[in-house]
Amino acid sequence: MASTSTSTAARPAAGAGPAHEDRSAGSVAGSVARRVGISVLTLVVSTVVLVLAWYALLALLDVDPFVGKRPLDVHAYLVTAEDAAAHRAELAGLLLVTLGNAGIGFAAGLVAAVAVASLFTLFRPLEFAFMPLAMLLRSVPLVAMAPLIGIVFGRGAAGAAAIGGVVVFFPVLVNLALGLRSASPQAVDLVRVNGGTRWTALRKVAVPSALPNLFAAVRISVPGAVIGAMLYEWLFSGRGLGAEIFRANSQVQYSKLWAIVVVVTFTSILLYTLVTIVETLVLARWGPDAGRR
């Protein structure tokens, strides 16, 4: 009888692990579903607000319809006009070029910021010495730095990485350095007492604590990387949406100009939404509150 009772009592314990895993997976799936739903709702509301503001501002400022195209004009240019398919194909090709340049700049800025913020955390005097310099450089307008960047890095992928990287580097550096410093001192001391190095404490304690700050900076930086890529294209490469928007303006192709603005705006919003979904997944698995629900 005793052995039977023991066996019966042991069964729930044996199944506790899978049940916990199921609850954890369900919690993550629920968080992602909620985030996707909120993002879609935000996208719809933002679209409505932008369209209404678009009409209102053009009417308020009394902009000539030849110059200030309305949402229906852009819709006709991209959807209902006879050559709308050609317009969409052209803008899609230009968008791919811009996204490629933005990806190069984003990756360069993110990697550099993570490396520098990690060094600041491991060697605190470096932060005191160089963070003020970084903030001083951040105050310089990118357009003023662009000619120098072009001379130093050229007009190829290195130039795109430099200009896009400058846009991404500073917000990620500041937010990530703040997040790494917010790690629990008790947890860091526990790692050190058990023989861990500063590098171990950085990986095991500081990085999970800094993930929310990192993703907050990434959400800000993704649209900035697109704008940086367009600036690079305008100044140096002559390809992509950044160059085409200025050609359209100089050639009085205002329907194309407004269509490019719409494409860039909604691309940035979609990329922002994608980052929020990835953030939910990563924080649920590796964030500071992972496994607590």
N, C-alpha and C positions, 0 to 999 in steps of 0.2 A: 504493500500500500504506500509506503514511504517513497519507494522508487517511482511508483506511478505518479504520485503527487509532484515529485521532483521533475519528472519528464514533462508533465503537463505545464508546470510553471516555467520550464525552460523554453517552451515553444514560442511564446510571445517575444522573449528576448532574442531568440534566433532569428525571428522575422523582423526585428526592430530596424536593422540596417536597411534592407530594401524598402521598408515602409518610409523610413526617414528620407531615403534617396528619392522615392516617388513624390513625397511632399515637397522636397527641395526642388525637384524638376518641375512640379506643378507650379510652385511659387515663381520660379524663373520664367516659365511660359506665361503665367498670368501677368508678370511685370512687363514682359515684352509686348504682350497683347495690349495692355493698357497704354504703354508708351506709343505703340503704333497707332492705336485709336486716337490718342491725344494729338499725335503728330498730324494725322490725316485731318482731324477737325481743325487744328490750327492752320493747316494749309488752306482749307476751304474758307475759313473765316478771313485769313490774310488776303486771299485772292479777292474776296468780295470787297474788303476794305480798300485794297489797292485800286481796284477798278473804280469804285465810287470816288476815291480821292483823285484819281486820274481825271475823271470827268469834271469834278468840282474845281480842281486847280486850273485846268485849261479854260473853263468857263469864267472863273473868277479873274484870271489874268488876261482874258480876252485874246487868246492866242489864235492866230490865223490857222484855219483848218489845213491849209497847204503845208504849214510847218509843224503844227502840233497835231499829230495823228491820234485819233481816238481808238479805244479798244476794238471797236468794230472794224476800223480800217486795218489794224494789225491782223485781226481774224481773217479778213478778206485776203490780205497779202499771203498768209500762211495756209489758208484752208480753201477758200471758195473761188479765188481768182483762177483764170485759165492756166496760168503758169505757176500756180501755188506749189505743185509738186517739185518743180525746179527750184523754187525758192527754199523749200524745206530741205532739199538735198544739199543745196549750197551751204545753208546755215549749219546743217548737221556736220558737214565736212569741216567747216571752220571751227565748230564747237569741239570736235575731236582734237584738233590742233591745240586749241586753247586749254583743254583739259589735260593734254599731255604736258604742256609747259607748266600748268598749275601743279600737276603731280610732281614734276621735278623740283619745283621751288618748295612745295610743301614738305616733301621728303627731306630735302637738304636742310631746311629750317628746323624741322622737328628733330632730326638726328643731332644737329649741332646744339640745339637748346637742351636736349636730354643729357648730352655729354657734358656741357658746361654746368648745368644745374647739379649734376652728380658730383662733379669736381668741387663745386661750391660747398656741397654738403660734406664731402670727405675731408676737405681742407678749407675750413671756415675762413682763414685769413684771405684766401683768394676772393671770396665774396665781398669782404669789406674793401678790398683793393680795386676790384674790377666792376662790381655792380653799378657804382655811380657812373663809371665810364660808359657802360652799356646804356644806362638811362639817358646820358647826354647824347649818345649817338642816335637813340630812338627819337629824340626831339628834332633831329634834322629831317626835313621833308624828303621823301623818297625821290621826288622829281629832281631835287637838287643833287642827290647822290648818283642818279642814274648815269650821267655822262662819265663820271669816274668809274662806275662799275663796268660800263661798256669798254673803257680803255683797258682796265685791268683784266677783265674776264672774257672780253670778246662778245661776239654776237651769236654764239652757238648755245649748246646746252648749259655750259658753265655760266653764261650770262643769265639765262632763265633761272638757273638754280640760285644765283646770287640775288637777283631782284626779288623773286618769290621767297627766297629764304629770309631776306631782311624783314619782309612783312610777317612771316610766321615766327621768326626766331624770338623776338622780344616779348610778345605776350605769353608764349609758351615758357620762356625762361623765367619770367617774373612769377607766373602762377605755379609752375612746377617747383621752383626754389622755395616758395612759400609753403607748398604742400609737403615737401620733404622735411622742412623744418618743423612741421606740425606733428611729426611722429611722436608717439608716447615715450617720454624719457624712461619710464619704468620698463617698457618693453625693450628699449635699446640697451638699458643696463642689464636686463636679464640675458640678452644675447651675449653681451661682453663678459658677464660673470661666467657663463658656460663655455668660454673659450672662443667665441666668435670674434671675427675681425670687424673693422669698420665697414668693409665691403659686405660682409654677411649681414650686419645690421641694416645696411642700406637696402639690400635685396629683400630681406625677410620682414622688415618693419616699415622703413621709410617709403619704399615704393608703393606698397598697398595703400598706405595712408595718403599718398599723393595722387592716386589715380583720379579721384573726383576733380581735383584741381587741374590735372592734365587734360581731362576731357572737356572741362569748361574752357580751357585755352584753345583746344583743338576746334571746338564749335565756333569760336570767334575767328580762328585762323583760316578755316576752310574757305569762307567767302573772300577773305583777304587774299588768299593765294590765287584765286581766280582773277581778282582785280590786279594783283601784281603781274600775273601772266599777260593780261591785256596791256598793261603798261609796257612790258618788255616787247610785246609784239608791235605796239605803236612806235616805240623808239628805235628798235633794233632789227627785228626779224622781217617785218612787213607781211607776216602771215598770221592767220587766225582772226578771231573776232575783234581783237584789240586794234589791228590794223584796218580791218574792213569797216569798222564803225566810223573811223575818221575819213576813209575814202567815201563812204556813203554820204557823210556830211558835206564834204567838199564837192561832190557830184550832185548834190541836191536830191539824193535818193532818200527822202525822209521816211517813207514807209519801211524801207530796209533798216534804217537807223533805229526806228522805234521797235521793230521786230527783234533786232539784236539785243536791245535793252530788255525786252520781255524774256527772251531766251536766257540771257545771263542771270536775270533776277530769279527765275524759276529753277534754273540749274543750281544756283547757290542755295535756295531754300531746300531743294531735294537733297543736296549733299549734307546740309545741316541736319535734316531729318535722319539721314542714314547714320550720321555720327551719333545721334542720340540713341538710336536702336543698338548700335555696337556698344555704346557706353553701358546700356542696361545689361547686356549680356556679360561684358567684361567685369563690371562691378559685382554682379551676382556671383561670379565665379572667383574673382581674385580681389575684390574691393575690401575696404576695412570692415564692412558688415557682412561679408560673405559667410553663409552657413549659420547665421544667427536666427533666421526666421524658421 
